Amino acid sequence: MIEIKDIRKQFGDRTILDGINAIMENGKCNLIIGTSGSGKTVLTKCMVGLFQPDTGTIAYDGADMVAMEEKDRKILRQKIGMLFQGNALFDSMTVEQNVQFPLDMFTRLTLAEKKKKVDEMLDKVNLKDAHKRFPAEISGGMKKRVGIARSIVLNPKYLFCDEPNSGLDPQTSMVIDRLIKDITVEYNMTTIVVTHDMNSVMEIGDHILYLYQGRKQWEGSNKDIIFSKDELLNNFIFASEFLQDAKQMRMMEATGKI
């Protein structure tokens, strides 16, 4: 669990985060959404220790990252997995080598143990036969799955995903969403997903934090969104006619009208 209390951050005279409070729970996909400039990226960077908030606490299972000494922060970071928007794979390394990289950096496992772990992770993301291929030889969806395998190879307690469906077609996006959800539940991780993909919000949003101009505008689950009266949230989530129709369908399902 990650508990955020009264997080504030300014750059010069500009307030980016203005008193954010939230709890990100274990075994759930915790989504952070909002328009560009709402503070999503800054909040996430504060949560992983790349930015130091001006005030507030960020407690990982009760241990405040903000107040930690750097040596303790480094230990905590080894419990955090990161799935980057652009995948951040090494082009000169094979799929297998990319996934093994964190094991080389942070463990003392034997080569055989590393190979076994890599095999397990690639099997987990349905990439059994991609070991010797290079990133340039695989599709965007496969690259994303390699990124997921690499992000969980160290068995992290916390997983951060930055726009995991960026650049993917709708069908592949659904596959990635389901994979993130399944891994979160199986490993009981605290997963934080920053996304603009409203289909992801509605499909895997166990807990959703909606930021607006640096403040928490709304908080709840994807089921709560269906009945939300928050005008800003509704305009953001259901901007398209297709999603408005989807909302009506879900409301009817939830109330037993269909």
Secondary structure, 3 states (H helix, E strand, C coil): CEEEEEEEEEECCEEEEEEEEEEECCCEEEEEECCCCCCHHHHHHHHCCCCCCCEEEEEECCEECCCCCHHHHHHHHCCEEEECCCCCCCCCCCHHHHHHHHHHHHCCCCHHHHHHHHHHHHHHCCCCCCCCCCHHHCCHHHHHHHHHHHHHCCCCCEEEEECCCCCCCHHHHHHHHHHHHHHHHHHCCEEEEECCCHHHHHHHCCEEEEEECCEEEEEECHHHHHCCCCHHHHHHHCCCHHHHHHHHHHHHHHCCCC
